[in-house]
């Protein structure tokens, strides 16, 4: 393991972007009840929590 040529980013590695847009991670704290609600709602809609939060923010801002 290790050695020359190991490590670092590779082209096309990782998950592809959902809508072709680059993503950035944020961290925040919320009440557990709100997180449960987001997770339940996202599951019902068949999307990730991240997708749901983006949808909510785009439609309410």
Buried (B, 14 or more C-beta within 10 A) or exposed (E): EEEEEEEEEEEEEEEEEEEEEEEEEEEEEEEEEEEEEBEEEBEEEEBEBEBBBBEEEEEEE
